[in-house]
Amino acid sequence: MKQNIAEILKEALKLPQEARAALAGTLLDSLDETVDRDAELAWEAEIVTRLKEIDQGKVKLVPWVEARAKIAGQ
């Protein structure tokens, strides 16, 4: 089993940065065994609102590379 995990990790590290981030997020989400339905509904509503704002041109999108640099203080 350990060897399989090492191989999976080796392959995962070959993925592009965005794919590794998505994979990491999915793995972290899989650790949360309890689901707060109210929180899930609130997030879904927030996502719909934000998508509408994007579609209507009300917000300016920032590429992840730029956002990450800003977060890191660069």
N, C-alpha and C positions, 0 to 999 in steps of 0.2 A: 504494500500500500504506500509506504514512504516513497518508493521509487516513482510510482505513478504521480504522486503529488509534486515531486521534484520536476518531473517531465512537464506536467501541466503548468507549473510556475515558469519553467524555462520558455515554453511556448507563449504564455501570456505576456511575458516581458518583451517578446518580439513585436507585440501589437503596437500600433500607433498610440500616442499619448491619450487621445480622446477615447479610444477603445479601451485602454487600460483603466481610465477613470470610470467609464461606464461599467466595466466589469467589477471594479472595486466597489462601486456603489451598490450594484446588484448583490454582491456577496455580503456586504454589510446589512442590506435590507433583509437578506435571508436569515440573519441571526435574530431578528425581532419576531418573536413568536406571538405576541399579542398585537391585535389590530384595534386601534381606536377609530371606530367607524365615524364619529363626529369629526375627528381630525382629518380623516381621509376625504370626507365630503367637503370640508372647508378648503383643503388643498385643491380638490377638483374644481371648485368654484373659483378659486384664485387663478388657477391655470387658464380657465375659460376666459376670465376677465383680462388676463395678460395677453392671451392670444388675440382677443378682440382689439386691444390697444395696439398691438403690432400690426394687425391687418388694416386698421384705420390710420396708421402712420402717426399715432400719438406719442410713440416712444422711439428713441434711437437705439438700435442694437449695437453692441460692442463685441468685437471678436474676442473669444476666450483668451487668446494669447495676450491681448491688450488688457483685458480685465484682470488676468492673473498677475501681470506685471504691476498693475496699479495696486492690487491687494498686497503684493509683496513690497510695495513702497519703492518701486523702481521707476 
